[in-house]
Amino acid sequence: MSIILAINFFYNLLNPQEEILHLEFQVAPVSVPPMPIRMLDYYARLRRQYSFYPIEQVIIYLKETTSNAVFIEQFTDTNTVHRFRSIRIWEQLYKWGRNS
């Protein structure tokens, strides 16, 4: 499931610059094509349509796994490096539960 959100008003409360926030929710750690290639593809599409906004991309993994795929945060090829963030929701829930 992919949700693309344009954060304008709320982001402007902290910073006058507008930004595209692409949130990718994933249950499975592995996909076809692989997530790094998908994120690069989504980035290229967003950049083409919204070239004047900065783009922040985040994959949010919803189901706990031991797969190394959920730790990948970039796609690297001969002449391309594309970075994105990965959040493993179970780690965040553990932190929140520990701090409450």
C-alpha positions, 0 to 999 in steps of 0.5 A: 500500500502506498500513500502519498501525502503533501504536507503543507500546512502542518509543515509550515508551522515549523518551517516555511518551506513546503515538502512532499512526504511519501509514506510507504506502508509495508507488511512484507519485507520483500517485494517485486520489484525490490523496495529500493527500486520501487522507492527510486521509481516513486521518487522519479515520478514525484520529482517529475510532477512536483519538481519545485518541492523537496521530497522525503520518503519513508518506508514504514514496516508494519510486521515484525521480521528478522529479514535484513531487507527492512534495514535497507535505506538506499538503492545503489547502482553504477551512477545512482545512489538514492536514499530513503528512511526505513521505520520498523514500527515494532521498534518504535512501539517498544520504545514508546512502551518502555518510556511510558 
